[in-house]
Structure formats: structure tokens, C-alpha cells
Amino acid sequence: MDYTFPFNTCETPNKHGIAQPYSALFNFFNCVIIFYFLLQTKRNYTFLLLLSIFCFELFHLFSHIIHIPGSIQINITHTLTYLMNVAFFYSFYCYTNIIPNLIFVLFLIVLIGFDIYALFNLSIVYYLLSQSVIFISLLLYYLHLLPKFIQNSLYQIIFFVGIIILLFLNEKYNCEKMLKLNPYFPYHIFIEIIGIILFHIICSNFYKL
């Protein structure tokens, strides 16, 4: 099945009202959590970081409420993931005052090239993977220079990112089968629940950077 966000997320959309109310509800909870930590930030770069995460999740919420025909929603979502990764890089740079070396920059360019190719030619799972690798690569590059509390969250972040990718793969290949078993169950909420855990870990640590 071709997987296009938000139309193929595994919650049967309503024809009237909120398109996917269960996914929207969990996204709303996530927005509240992110906004809470956004208000706790003390530095400009952490404020910008959490603001980028909040904007991503707010548009994610909107996308489950209203489905706009075409590819505009996936394109905006993808652009917002770039905004988040740029905000992570900016935060790491501001905290450490260190610019990545040439080899790492070339590595990021290769990842971005693959990501752009995947956006136009492959499924969402591939550019979800590429954006995740960009984020984790930035985190690993700066990790030894970051506070202990962020270092301690690394394995949790990688674990939950991996779970989200596996759940997207499950939706891509098994959504139709799952909906045949129960067309009214909002299977996509499993991704949203893990997303709440992941963003809570990130925001509760990075707002203190």
C-alpha cells in the first residue's frame, strides 16, 4: 500500500467533522506537554528548539483534524522536521561553540541528499528514517560535550525512535489487514502514544540545555 500522511494513517477517517479524532486527541495531549516545557526554557536557543518541536506537533494535530487533498500536508510536515533538526544543531552549537568537522558535514550532506530523493521517490518510512538518522547523528556527534542528563537519555531516545519507525512499517504493510479485523479501532494511536513518550523525554531534558 502506498503510504501518504495523513490519509493512510491507520485510523479510518470520518467524512464529516474531525477526520481522525483519536489520533488528534493524543496529538493535543502531546502539544500541551511540549508547550509546558517550552514555557520553562531559559535560553533563546532552547526556546527556539522547543518552539520548532511545538510547531511540528501542532501541524501534526491539524493534519489529523483536517485532511487537505494533495501532498501539501506531508510536504509541510517534512519541512518542519528539517526545522527541528536545524534547531537541534543550533542548540548544540550554541551550547558547545563547536562547528562540526568537514567529514561530518559531508556525511550530513549525503543524508540530506538521500532524504530529498526519498521524499520524491520513496515511501514516508524512508524519509522518516533519514530524518531520524540526521537527528541521532547530530546528537551522537555532540554527545560527549553535552550534560550528563542528556547523555543518559540517549538510549531511550534511540529506542523510541526505532519503535516509531517499526510502527510506521507495520502501518504501511499491515494497516488494511488490521482494519479488516476491526475497522473502528484507531491503530495509529500506538504511534501517537510512543510519540508522547519520545517528545516528553526530549523536551524534559533539552529545555534545561
Protein Blocks (a to p, Z undefined) as FASTA:
>chain_A
ZZddfklpccdcdfehjfblmlmmmmmmmmmmmmmmmmmpcbfklmmmmmmmmmmmmmmm
mmmmpccehjklmmmmmmmmmmmmmmmmmmmmmmnopacdfklmmmmmmmmmmmmmmmmm
mcfklmmmmmmmmmmmmmmmmmmmpcfklmmmmmmmmmmmmmmmmmmmmmmmmmmmmmmm
ommbcfklmmmmmmmmmmmmmmmmmmmZZ
